[in-house]
Amino acid sequence: RPGPWAWLAIPFGLLVASGVEYVAHRFPMHKRMKTLDRFFRRHTLLHHRYFDHTHLEMSSRRDGYFVLSNLHIASLTALSLLGAYFAMRGLIGVHFATVATITMAAYSMAAESLHVAYHLPEHRQQQWPLKSAPFQFMRELHRDHHNPKAMTRYNFAIGLPIWDLVCGTYRPPPVEDEGEPAHEAMAAASHTGMR
């Protein structure tokens, strides 16, 4: 049976899992790296082009392809968890390793679920628990991250914004969207040009 100290693996697991999420999202998913180009293309060139801060919601089930993590990310996550388990088991012990790995796996699944929920249609956002203030706050942080002007600089967290706060990349959601949607900006420009 795990001793009381083993439960310290829960905050440890949350810190590590949210840290891995932060590093993976901020760097290979948003900065082109030769060996990890697949992640950049899938995330920045596909996901962020399909959804921006003016259009965050999926309109059909097919849009799930542009939201859900692909098999490469899922496989890499599973292998990383397995490696972390055996490393912690050898260094710290089986109980700590088990609790920490379960915590990290739960965080990864929760973050994936939250990401899908952030992109659900607006009418789904009116149902509990999605209409709760904490969820809507995190959703607005994610919306801000989808602003092309912000996506490489702010709000990389999907679950807990711990590392955004620590690393100085946290930005509160703007009261109003920065800029206009592209089609509205073009219409306004052409209308002004006609005067």
HELIX and SHEET records of a PDB file:
HELIX    1   1 PRO A    4  LEU A    8  5                                   5    
HELIX    2   2 ALA A    9  ARG A   26  1                                  18    
HELIX    3   3 LYS A   34  LEU A   36  5                                   3    
HELIX    4   4 ASP A   37  PHE A   40  1                                   4    
HELIX    5   5 ARG A   41  HIS A   47  3                                   7    
HELIX    6   6 HIS A   48  TYR A   50  1                                   3    
HELIX    7   7 ARG A   61  PHE A   66  5                                   6    
HELIX    8   8 LEU A   71  LEU A   91  1                                  21    
HELIX    9   9 VAL A   94  TYR A  118  1                                  25    
HELIX   10  10 GLU A  122  GLN A  126  5                                   5    
HELIX   11  11 ALA A  133  HIS A  145  1                                  13    
HELIX   12  12 ILE A  162  CYS A  167  1                                   6    
HELIX   13  13 ALA A  182  MET A  194  1                                  13    
END                                                                             
